[in-house]
Amino acid sequence: MATLRLAPCAPRRRDAGRRRARTSATSPWAVGRAERACGDVQGVAVIDANGARGTIATGAPFLDHMIDQLTAHAQLGVHCVLTRRGVTCEEARDAGGVSDEEAFRCAGAALGAALRETLGDGRGAGERAKARFAAPLDEAYATCGIELYGERGLETFALAPYGKPGTAGRASIGTYPTALTETFWRALAEEAGVSVRLVKERGDNAHHIVESTFKAFARGVRAAMDAAEGIDVYAGAAASEETRRSAIQRSTKETSIDVKLDLDASRDDVEGSKISTGIVALDGLFTAIQREAGVALNIAATGDLWIDDHHTAEDVSIAVGQALNKALGTKKGCNRMGSAMSTEGEATVECVMDLSNRPYLGYGLELESDKVGDLSVEMVEHMFMSLTFNGQMTVHLVEHARGADEAEVATAAAKAFGKCLRQCAAIDPRRAGSVASSKGTLSV
């Protein structure tokens, strides 16, 4: 898509951050405030790194919904209000397309300038204040690479087409012009003084493409802020106040399965996990998931292996997925999203995961032989599908490097899945038991 050439917003200056109010005594982040004028549109933005959501009203309701992802997923208290031709915009009310290009540029510029004030000069943290995050939404997922003090603006922007590859894509989502997505991000990145790379990796639905991009940016910003502070929300996460254990038993004419799962188990219990399905390769894949996830997982299964491995592999995967969903409960306080790469031998596989309650598997492994050890090759995909759908997750598996054999690829995928699950299930105490969603719930 051709880059839009934009007249600069005015004025560009250090805003209310000239007396930067700290969000807390120990936080390095300030409350950023900024005003910008772009033609006949004026914008006011406030970003509080630890604050509550303010008013978000740009006159473009879908853009409001996208900006709200900064609160839900970056945990930033965001306020952004535009005035168009002297009329102050209201939440959930469409301004009717007046000065759209100026409005998108103004909203991005005001938010970017406020973010610059929030981030400060990065003294002592600039080198480590960077992150890459992949965020999914059903069949779509986007990646954001960000350096908080990079000063290079929007380096890469590749979301088009806003629809299926090979098509022209959608020109609008409701009254939201998709072409102006780049206008918004270019203004935000330049004013914030950050370096940003936004790429659609997969996606056929315009709404999903845009929303996954905003989520990826929001998660990337917070991950980079955490990196600057030396915070690891995955390794150092607090335990849940709720007991996150479950047990599932399934018994049919084909299989008998007993699964026990503890997401917050002690190291001894994690290391003492026992997995026995009668299929060596399946045991190995679930063991790889269990170890990387850092959970206690015990599986005792018998099945009609004299017929083939289908019923056992399928039913075990269904039971483990159900156990995960049951143990995760409402998912309050969970990080919810994660992305991780793992290697096994020469194979490298990335997993992108969202504990979304919206089951979807984007399966990108290319396994061509009949068997992975003693497991039928088609059952690898079926295992991940059964886990994903019964675990109520969105999962994308992406093969980045081929292995020496199919077993290396499958094991790398299982390790990436487990590592990603560890990230998603970890409790972030800053969420104070709330659900990481702009909807406020994942239960409906």
C-alpha positions as a Python dict, from the first residue, in 0.01 Angstrom:
ca = {
    (1, 'M'): (0, 0, 0),
    (2, 'A'): (136, 343, -86),
    (3, 'T'): (246, 554, 207),
    (4, 'L'): (23, 856, 267),
    (5, 'R'): (214, 1182, 275),
    (6, 'L'): (88, 1379, 569),
    (7, 'A'): (123, 1739, 667),
    (8, 'P'): (272, 1760, 1016),
    (9, 'C'): (47, 1820, 1311),
    (10, 'A'): (105, 2141, 1496),
    (11, 'P'): (240, 2237, 1736),
    (12, 'R'): (505, 1976, 1819),
    (13, 'R'): (641, 2049, 2163),
    (14, 'R'): (705, 1903, 2502),
    (15, 'D'): (360, 1907, 2657),
    (16, 'A'): (236, 1883, 3014),
    (17, 'G'): (524, 1640, 3076),
    (18, 'R'): (752, 1941, 3128),
    (19, 'R'): (657, 1877, 3489),
    (20, 'R'): (632, 1499, 3467),
    (21, 'A'): (406, 1352, 3732),
    (22, 'R'): (521, 1006, 3837),
    (23, 'T'): (261, 732, 3848),
    (24, 'S'): (402, 607, 4180),
    (25, 'A'): (705, 654, 4401),
    (26, 'T'): (880, 353, 4247),
    (27, 'S'): (757, 371, 3888),
    (28, 'P'): (991, 511, 3619),
    (29, 'W'): (687, 609, 3414),
    (30, 'A'): (516, 947, 3416),
    (31, 'V'): (161, 1055, 3344),
    (32, 'G'): (191, 1184, 2989),
    (33, 'R'): (-36, 1463, 2864),
    (34, 'A'): (-42, 1615, 2518),
    (35, 'E'): (-245, 1831, 2283),
    (36, 'R'): (-218, 1832, 1907),
    (37, 'A'): (-392, 2022, 1628),
    (38, 'C'): (-417, 1883, 1274),
    (39, 'G'): (-607, 2113, 1042),
    (40, 'D'): (-953, 2163, 1186),
    (41, 'V'): (-916, 1881, 1439),
    (42, 'Q'): (-778, 1919, 1791),
    (43, 'G'): (-684, 1629, 2015),
    (44, 'V'): (-613, 1585, 2384),
    (45, 'A'): (-452, 1264, 2515),
    (46, 'V'): (-345, 1139, 2856),
    (47, 'I'): (-156, 815, 2924),
    (48, 'D'): (-107, 687, 3278),
    (49, 'A'): (107, 373, 3300),
    (50, 'N'): (-85, 250, 3602),
    (51, 'G'): (-412, 438, 3569),
    (52, 'A'): (-771, 366, 3477),
    (53, 'R'): (-929, 411, 3138),
    (54, 'G'): (-1047, 762, 3064),
    (55, 'T'): (-1272, 880, 2781),
    (56, 'I'): (-1191, 762, 2429),
    (57, 'A'): (-1385, 959, 2170),
    (58, 'T'): (-1242, 1026, 1826),
    (59, 'G'): (-1567, 1040, 1630),
    (60, 'A'): (-1472, 705, 1469),
    (61, 'P'): (-1618, 436, 1701),
    (62, 'F'): (-1411, 151, 1558),
    (63, 'L'): (-1093, 355, 1615),
    (64, 'D'): (-1212, 417, 1974),
    (65, 'H'): (-1246, 41, 2017),
    (66, 'M'): (-896, -12, 1884),
    (67, 'I'): (-740, 254, 2109),
    (68, 'D'): (-915, 86, 2402),
    (69, 'Q'): (-685, -214, 2344),
    (70, 'L'): (-407, -5, 2500),
    (71, 'T'): (-597, -19, 2829),
    (72, 'A'): (-696, -386, 2806),
    (73, 'H'): (-364, -521, 2681),
    (74, 'A'): (-92, -265, 2760),
    (75, 'Q'): (-249, -187, 3100),
    (76, 'L'): (-224, 183, 3025),
    (77, 'G'): (-486, 427, 3145),
    (78, 'V'): (-573, 605, 2819),
    (79, 'H'): (-777, 919, 2760),
    (80, 'C'): (-813, 1050, 2403),
    (81, 'V'): (-1074, 1305, 2292),
    (82, 'L'): (-1091, 1489, 1962),
    (83, 'T'): (-1272, 1809, 1878),
    (84, 'R'): (-1374, 1829, 1512),
    (85, 'R'): (-1465, 2169, 1372),
    (86, 'G'): (-1545, 2296, 1720),
    (87, 'V'): (-1759, 1997, 1819),
    (88, 'T'): (-1620, 1769, 2091),
    (89, 'C'): (-1661, 1402, 2003),
    (90, 'E'): (-1861, 1166, 2223),
    (91, 'E'): (-1793, 801, 2291),
    (92, 'A'): (-1978, 552, 2070),
    (93, 'R'): (-2095, 828, 1837),
    (94, 'D'): (-1983, 852, 1476),
    (95, 'A'): (-1886, 1201, 1360),
    (96, 'G'): (-1993, 1116, 1008),
    (97, 'G'): (-1655, 1103, 837),
    (98, 'V'): (-1574, 1474, 881),
    (99, 'S'): (-1198, 1535, 830),
    (100, 'D'): (-1120, 1164, 866),
    (101, 'E'): (-756, 1184, 759),
    (102, 'E'): (-691, 1476, 991),
    (103, 'A'): (-875, 1301, 1275),
    (104, 'F'): (-673, 978, 1243),
    (105, 'R'): (-348, 1175, 1222),
    (106, 'C'): (-445, 1392, 1518),
    (107, 'A'): (-547, 1098, 1737),
    (108, 'G'): (-221, 919, 1661),
    (109, 'A'): (-13, 1230, 1717),
    (110, 'A'): (-176, 1320, 2049),
    (111, 'L'): (-144, 965, 2181),
    (112, 'G'): (214, 941, 2058),
    (113, 'A'): (312, 1269, 2221),
    (114, 'A'): (151, 1159, 2549),
    (115, 'L'): (333, 826, 2526),
    (116, 'R'): (663, 1009, 2478),
    (117, 'E'): (600, 1196, 2801),
    (118, 'T'): (508, 874, 2980),
    (119, 'L'): (824, 696, 2867),
    (120, 'G'): (1064, 982, 2938),
    (121, 'D'): (1420, 977, 2806),
    (122, 'G'): (1494, 613, 2881),
    (123, 'R'): (1804, 696, 3078),
    (124, 'G'): (1978, 370, 3165),
    (125, 'A'): (1710, 153, 3003),
    (126, 'G'): (1721, 235, 2633),
    (127, 'E'): (1918, -69, 2517),
    (128, 'R'): (1689, -323, 2678),
    (129, 'A'): (1358, -138, 2621),
    (130, 'K'): (1256, -341, 2318),
    (131, 'A'): (1024, -632, 2248),
    (132, 'R'): (855, -841, 1983),
    (133, 'F'): (500, -962, 2035),
    (134, 'A'): (261, -1165, 1822),
    (135, 'A'): (-111, -1133, 1897),
    (136, 'P'): (-384, -1349, 1741),
    (137, 'L'): (-751, -1294, 1674),
    (138, 'D'): (-909, -1605, 1527),
    (139, 'E'): (-757, -1673, 1184),
    (140, 'A'): (-547, -1354, 1193),
    (141, 'Y'): (-235, -1267, 1380),
    (142, 'A'): (-1, -972, 1363),
    (143, 'T'): (345, -904, 1501),
    (144, 'C'): (483, -586, 1654),
    (145, 'G'): (851, -517, 1695),
    (146, 'I'): (916, -211, 1907),
    (147, 'E'): (1206, -12, 2049),
    (148, 'L'): (1083, 248, 2296),
    (149, 'Y'): (1371, 488, 2235),
    (150, 'G'): (1450, 403, 1873),
    (151, 'E'): (1335, 737, 1728),
    (152, 'R'): (1291, 586, 1379),
    (153, 'G'): (914, 600, 1367),
    (154, 'L'): (706, 351, 1170),
    (155, 'E'): (980, 147, 1003),
    (156, 'T'): (759, -129, 861),
    (157, 'F'): (385, -132, 800),
    (158, 'A'): (247, -434, 614),
    (159, 'L'): (-119, -505, 684),
    (160, 'A'): (-268, -489, 336),
    (161, 'P'): (-469, -642, 193),
    (162, 'Y'): (-738, -600, 458),
    (163, 'G'): (-889, -932, 362),
    (164, 'K'): (-779, -1251, 190),
    (165, 'P'): (-433, -1244, 31),
    (166, 'G'): (-462, -1204, -343),
    (167, 'T'): (-770, -981, -318),
    (168, 'A'): (-810, -604, -300),
    (169, 'G'): (-928, -636, 60),
    (170, 'R'): (-1186, -420, 232),
    (171, 'A'): (-1174, -42, 201),
    (172, 'S'): (-1367, 8, 524),
    (173, 'I'): (-1481, -163, 843),
    (174, 'G'): (-1817, 0, 901),
    (175, 'T'): (-1729, 368, 863),
    (176, 'Y'): (-1361, 308, 950),
    (177, 'P'): (-1139, 358, 641),
    (178, 'T'): (-876, 82, 653),
    (179, 'A'): (-621, 292, 458),
    (180, 'L'): (-609, 540, 746),
    (181, 'T'): (-475, 272, 982),
    (182, 'E'): (-127, 358, 856),
    (183, 'T'): (-197, 730, 900),
    (184, 'F'): (-272, 672, 1269),
    (185, 'W'): (32, 453, 1335),
    (186, 'R'): (277, 672, 1147),
    (187, 'A'): (172, 979, 1348),
    (188, 'L'): (181, 789, 1677),
    (189, 'A'): (524, 634, 1621),
    (190, 'E'): (684, 960, 1508),
    (191, 'E'): (545, 1165, 1795),
    (192, 'A'): (625, 896, 2052),
    (193, 'G'): (985, 871, 1940),
    (194, 'V'): (962, 491, 1912),
    (195, 'S'): (1062, 251, 1637),
    (196, 'V'): (778, 24, 1531),
    (197, 'R'): (735, -262, 1286),
    (198, 'L'): (376, -383, 1231),
    (199, 'V'): (320, -687, 1012),
    (200, 'K'): (15, -899, 934),
    (201, 'E'): (139, -1258, 941),
    (202, 'R'): (-196, -1425, 870),
    (203, 'G'): (-549, -1301, 824),
    (204, 'D'): (-853, -1299, 597),
    (205, 'N'): (-1089, -1078, 802),
    (206, 'A'): (-1029, -701, 802),
    (207, 'H'): (-1165, -651, 1155),
    (208, 'H'): (-940, -927, 1288),
    (209, 'I'): (-634, -796, 1102),
    (210, 'V'): (-665, -446, 1244),
    (211, 'E'): (-756, -554, 1598),
    (212, 'S'): (-475, -809, 1621),
    (213, 'T'): (-235, -532, 1516),
    (214, 'F'): (-353, -299, 1792),
    (215, 'K'): (-329, -585, 2043),
    (216, 'A'): (21, -675, 1924),
    (217, 'F'): (132, -313, 1966),
    (218, 'A'): (-28, -285, 2309),
    (219, 'R'): (134, -606, 2431),
    (220, 'G'): (464, -507, 2272),
    (221, 'V'): (466, -169, 2446),
    (222, 'R'): (408, -325, 2788),
    (223, 'A'): (663, -600, 2723),
    (224, 'A'): (922, -337, 2629),
    (225, 'M'): (835, -131, 2937),
    (226, 'D'): (874, -442, 3151),
    (227, 'A'): (1208, -515, 2986),
    (228, 'A'): (1323, -163, 3067),
    (229, 'E'): (1234, -220, 3432),
    (230, 'G'): (1381, -570, 3439),
    (231, 'I'): (1041, -726, 3508),
    (232, 'D'): (967, -1082, 3393),
    (233, 'V'): (592, -1127, 3430),
    (234, 'Y'): (619, -1491, 3330),
    (235, 'A'): (895, -1620, 3556),
    (236, 'G'): (811, -1403, 3854),
    (237, 'A'): (434, -1415, 3835),
    (238, 'A'): (232, -1454, 4150),
    (239, 'A'): (23, -1761, 4215),
    (240, 'S'): (-349, -1734, 4163),
    (241, 'E'): (-570, -1682, 4464),
    (242, 'E'): (-790, -1959, 4326),
    (243, 'T'): (-694, -2326, 4317),
    (244, 'R'): (-605, -2396, 3957),
    (245, 'R'): (-627, -2774, 3958),
    (246, 'S'): (-853, -3008, 3770),
    (247, 'A'): (-919, -3374, 3706),
    (248, 'I'): (-1088, -3530, 3404),
    (249, 'Q'): (-1192, -3889, 3361),
    (250, 'R'): (-1321, -4033, 3034),
    (251, 'S'): (-1429, -4390, 2981),
    (252, 'T'): (-1574, -4527, 2658),
    (253, 'K'): (-1567, -4857, 2471),
    (254, 'E'): (-1256, -4724, 2296),
    (255, 'T'): (-1050, -4562, 2573),
    (256, 'S'): (-1013, -4515, 2947),
    (257, 'I'): (-840, -4193, 3050),
    (258, 'D'): (-752, -4026, 3380),
    (259, 'V'): (-596, -3678, 3368),
    (260, 'K'): (-485, -3465, 3663),
    (261, 'L'): (-351, -3112, 3613),
    (262, 'D'): (-210, -2850, 3850),
    (263, 'L'): (-113, -2516, 3694),
    (264, 'D'): (57, -2388, 4011),
    (265, 'A'): (227, -2707, 4129),
    (266, 'S'): (549, -2727, 4329),
    (267, 'R'): (871, -2810, 4150),
    (268, 'D'): (866, -3162, 4294),
    (269, 'D'): (515, -3223, 4160),
    (270, 'V'): (609, -3082, 3820),
    (271, 'E'): (916, -3304, 3799),
    (272, 'G'): (719, -3602, 3927),
    (273, 'S'): (458, -3590, 3650),
    (274, 'K'): (382, -3924, 3489),
    (275, 'I'): (242, -3956, 3138),
    (276, 'S'): (147, -4295, 3000),
    (277, 'T'): (-78, -4331, 2694),
    (278, 'G'): (63, -4648, 2536),
    (279, 'I'): (200, -4437, 2246),
    (280, 'V'): (565, -4344, 2303),
    (281, 'A'): (564, -4044, 2066),
    (282, 'L'): (242, -3906, 2218),
    (283, 'D'): (393, -3943, 2567),
    (284, 'G'): (692, -3746, 2444),
    (285, 'L'): (484, -3461, 2300),
    (286, 'F'): (276, -3421, 2615),
    (287, 'T'): (589, -3442, 2829),
    (288, 'A'): (745, -3161, 2622),
    (289, 'I'): (432, -2949, 2673),
    (290, 'Q'): (420, -3025, 3046),
    (291, 'R'): (787, -2944, 3111),
    (292, 'E'): (790, -2620, 2914),
    (293, 'A'): (462, -2509, 3073),
    (294, 'G'): (598, -2584, 3421),
    (295, 'V'): (280, -2763, 3526),
    (296, 'A'): (208, -3095, 3694),
    (297, 'L'): (36, -3320, 3442),
    (298, 'N'): (-43, -3682, 3507),
    (299, 'I'): (-203, -3893, 3234),
    (300, 'A'): (-297, -4259, 3265),
    (301, 'A'): (-462, -4389, 2949),
    (302, 'T'): (-541, -4717, 2783),
    (303, 'G'): (-709, -4756, 2447),
    (304, 'D'): (-783, -4980, 2153),
    (305, 'L'): (-435, -4963, 2009),
    (306, 'W'): (-492, -5300, 1841),
    (307, 'I'): (-712, -5103, 1599),
    (308, 'D'): (-490, -4796, 1560),
    (309, 'D'): (-372, -4491, 1754),
    (310, 'H'): (-656, -4255, 1655),
    (311, 'H'): (-897, -4301, 1946),
    (312, 'T'): (-628, -4289, 2214),
    (313, 'A'): (-448, -3982, 2076),
    (314, 'E'): (-775, -3798, 2018),
    (315, 'D'): (-937, -3879, 2353),
    (316, 'V'): (-625, -3802, 2556),
    (317, 'S'): (-591, -3465, 2382),
    (318, 'I'): (-959, -3387, 2442),
    (319, 'A'): (-923, -3472, 2811),
    (320, 'V'): (-608, -3262, 2856),
    (321, 'G'): (-775, -2968, 2678),
    (322, 'Q'): (-1080, -2999, 2905),
    (323, 'A'): (-852, -3013, 3210),
    (324, 'L'): (-676, -2696, 3100),
    (325, 'N'): (-1001, -2510, 3044),
    (326, 'K'): (-1137, -2624, 3380),
    (327, 'A'): (-819, -2532, 3570),
    (328, 'L'): (-795, -2189, 3408),
    (329, 'G'): (-1150, -2105, 3516),
    (330, 'T'): (-1244, -1742, 3450),
    (331, 'K'): (-882, -1660, 3358),
    (332, 'K'): (-888, -1361, 3594),
    (333, 'G'): (-541, -1212, 3637),
    (334, 'C'): (-392, -1425, 3359),
    (335, 'N'): (-158, -1269, 3107),
    (336, 'R'): (-388, -1437, 2854),
    (337, 'M'): (-165, -1389, 2544),
    (338, 'G'): (179, -1514, 2460),
    (339, 'S'): (414, -1596, 2176),
    (340, 'A'): (719, -1820, 2193),
    (341, 'M'): (968, -1997, 1971),
    (342, 'S'): (1131, -2330, 2050),
    (343, 'T'): (1387, -2546, 1877),
    (344, 'E'): (1445, -2919, 1864),
    (345, 'G'): (1748, -3023, 1669),
    (346, 'E'): (1731, -2828, 1343),
    (347, 'A'): (1360, -2743, 1373),
    (348, 'T'): (1224, -2409, 1495),
    (349, 'V'): (853, -2357, 1557),
    (350, 'E'): (668, -2053, 1692),
    (351, 'C'): (344, -2074, 1888),
    (352, 'V'): (110, -1777, 1923),
    (353, 'M'): (-162, -1828, 2184),
    (354, 'D'): (-461, -1651, 2333),
    (355, 'L'): (-673, -1796, 2614),
    (356, 'S'): (-963, -1637, 2434),
    (357, 'N'): (-1254, -1879, 2477),
    (358, 'R'): (-1265, -1855, 2093),
    (359, 'P'): (-1128, -2190, 1969),
    (360, 'Y'): (-918, -2170, 1654),
    (361, 'L'): (-608, -2354, 1535),
    (362, 'G'): (-389, -2211, 1261),
    (363, 'Y'): (-177, -2516, 1187),
    (364, 'G'): (139, -2444, 991),
    (365, 'L'): (344, -2763, 1030),
    (366, 'E'): (434, -2950, 712),
    (367, 'L'): (473, -3314, 809),
    (368, 'E'): (493, -3546, 510),
    (369, 'S'): (584, -3892, 637),
    (370, 'D'): (333, -4150, 757),
    (371, 'K'): (460, -4165, 1112),
    (372, 'V'): (619, -3956, 1385),
    (373, 'G'): (775, -4239, 1580),
    (374, 'D'): (485, -4468, 1660),
    (375, 'L'): (223, -4194, 1614),
    (376, 'S'): (35, -4149, 1287),
    (377, 'V'): (141, -3818, 1134),
    (378, 'E'): (-214, -3684, 1096),
    (379, 'M'): (-263, -3729, 1471),
    (380, 'V'): (-9, -3455, 1544),
    (381, 'E'): (-242, -3195, 1395),
    (382, 'H'): (-540, -3367, 1552),
    (383, 'M'): (-370, -3359, 1892),
    (384, 'F'): (-314, -2982, 1872),
    (385, 'M'): (-665, -2926, 1738),
    (386, 'S'): (-826, -3128, 2020),
    (387, 'L'): (-613, -2948, 2280),
    (388, 'T'): (-694, -2607, 2135),
    (389, 'F'): (-1067, -2653, 2088),
    (390, 'N'): (-1128, -2819, 2424),
    (391, 'G'): (-895, -2574, 2597),
    (392, 'Q'): (-1097, -2287, 2445),
    (393, 'M'): (-787, -2124, 2299),
    (394, 'T'): (-675, -1950, 1984),
    (395, 'V'): (-345, -2103, 1868),
    (396, 'H'): (-121, -2048, 1566),
    (397, 'L'): (173, -2278, 1497),
    (398, 'V'): (434, -2146, 1255),
    (399, 'E'): (722, -2355, 1123),
    (400, 'H'): (1028, -2131, 1084),
    (401, 'A'): (1295, -2396, 1019),
    (402, 'R'): (1268, -2756, 901),
    (403, 'G'): (1400, -3030, 1120),
    (404, 'A'): (1610, -3327, 1026),
    (405, 'D'): (1294, -3536, 1061),
    (406, 'E'): (925, -3504, 1144),
    (407, 'A'): (982, -3581, 1511),
    (408, 'E'): (1199, -3271, 1551),
    (409, 'V'): (927, -3046, 1406),
    (410, 'A'): (651, -3200, 1620),
    (411, 'T'): (861, -3180, 1936),
    (412, 'A'): (959, -2816, 1867),
    (413, 'A'): (588, -2738, 1825),
    (414, 'A'): (500, -2910, 2153),
    (415, 'K'): (776, -2721, 2336),
    (416, 'A'): (661, -2389, 2189),
    (417, 'F'): (300, -2469, 2285),
    (418, 'G'): (406, -2542, 2645),
    (419, 'K'): (623, -2233, 2670),
    (420, 'C'): (340, -2021, 2536),
    (421, 'L'): (93, -2179, 2779),
    (422, 'R'): (327, -2088, 3066),
    (423, 'Q'): (321, -1724, 2952),
    (424, 'C'): (-54, -1710, 2905),
    (425, 'A'): (-148, -1884, 3231),
    (426, 'A'): (93, -1682, 3448),
    (427, 'I'): (-79, -1442, 3687),
    (428, 'D'): (14, -1075, 3658),
    (429, 'P'): (-60, -914, 3997),
    (430, 'R'): (-98, -573, 3829),
    (431, 'R'): (-425, -694, 3680),
    (432, 'A'): (-566, -726, 4033),
    (433, 'G'): (-779, -1021, 3940),
    (434, 'S'): (-935, -858, 3634),
    (435, 'V'): (-968, -1022, 3295),
    (436, 'A'): (-741, -899, 3017),
    (437, 'S'): (-1019, -799, 2780),
    (438, 'S'): (-1175, -475, 2659),
    (439, 'K'): (-1509, -658, 2705),
    (440, 'G'): (-1435, -715, 3075),
    (441, 'T'): (-1500, -1089, 3050),
    (442, 'L'): (-1407, -1395, 2848),
    (443, 'S'): (-1702, -1595, 2974),
    (444, 'V'): (-1968, -1477, 2731),
}
